[in-house]
Amino acid sequence: MLKQDNEGYYIVESALDLKQYHRMTDLTIREKIQLKAELNPPTIKKVKTKTIKKAVEKPEPTAFDKWFN
């Protein structure tokens, strides 16, 4: 991990630190898009679906149905 002094400058003590600094500052387009996506995740909106209730057609009652009920 790179260290910062009290003024905000990065302290580079080795070649690995220099490589990490360049990696932080020189991002490819793909890395920039990925970083932006990680920092600002998209909000997912819930879509309300409407349920349509249809009237169910009942068959005509027969003589048995009239007698039984």
Legacy VTK file of the C-alpha trace (Angstrom):
# vtk DataFile Version 3.0
C-alpha trace
ASCII
DATASET POLYDATA
POINTS 69 float
0.000 0.000 0.000
1.308 3.431 -0.858
1.940 5.893 1.940
1.038 9.572 1.838
2.766 12.393 3.640
0.910 15.150 5.490
0.595 17.247 2.290
-1.047 14.412 0.329
1.953 13.411 -1.793
2.645 9.725 -2.285
5.908 8.368 -0.877
7.590 5.966 -3.311
10.332 3.904 -1.667
10.728 1.024 -4.116
10.117 0.024 -7.710
7.018 -1.886 -6.606
5.599 1.276 -5.033
6.303 3.165 -8.260
4.520 0.459 -10.238
1.522 0.652 -7.889
1.432 4.445 -8.273
1.425 4.207 -12.070
-1.210 1.503 -11.872
-3.415 3.817 -9.782
-3.022 6.812 -12.073
-2.846 5.257 -15.553
-5.952 3.144 -15.897
-7.134 1.678 -19.141
-10.613 2.554 -20.394
-11.906 -0.838 -19.269
-10.443 -0.384 -15.781
-11.945 3.118 -15.532
-15.388 1.797 -16.469
-15.070 -1.056 -13.968
-13.929 1.309 -11.204
-16.764 3.715 -11.955
-19.244 0.827 -11.828
-17.867 -0.308 -8.467
-18.038 3.196 -6.995
-21.508 4.019 -8.356
-23.553 0.824 -8.522
-26.681 1.178 -10.646
-29.968 1.422 -8.832
-32.491 -1.191 -9.789
-36.045 0.043 -9.962
-38.860 -2.313 -9.135
-41.409 -2.558 -11.874
-44.938 -2.952 -10.633
-46.947 -5.305 -12.743
-50.665 -4.973 -13.025
-52.686 -8.111 -12.598
-55.756 -8.311 -14.736
-58.617 -10.231 -13.231
-60.898 -11.744 -15.764
-64.438 -12.773 -14.994
-64.772 -16.525 -15.069
-67.748 -17.693 -17.022
-69.752 -20.259 -15.096
-71.723 -22.916 -16.932
-75.516 -22.801 -16.861
-76.894 -24.736 -13.902
-78.606 -27.950 -14.852
-81.760 -29.381 -13.341
-79.643 -31.555 -11.030
-77.672 -28.510 -9.853
-80.894 -26.639 -9.158
-82.289 -29.585 -7.225
-79.035 -30.286 -5.324
-78.389 -26.694 -4.293
LINES 1 70
69 0 1 2 3 4 5 6 7 8 9 10 11 12 13 14 15 16 17 18 19 20 21 22 23 24 25 26 27 28 29 30 31 32 33 34 35 36 37 38 39 40 41 42 43 44 45 46 47 48 49 50 51 52 53 54 55 56 57 58 59 60 61 62 63 64 65 66 67 68
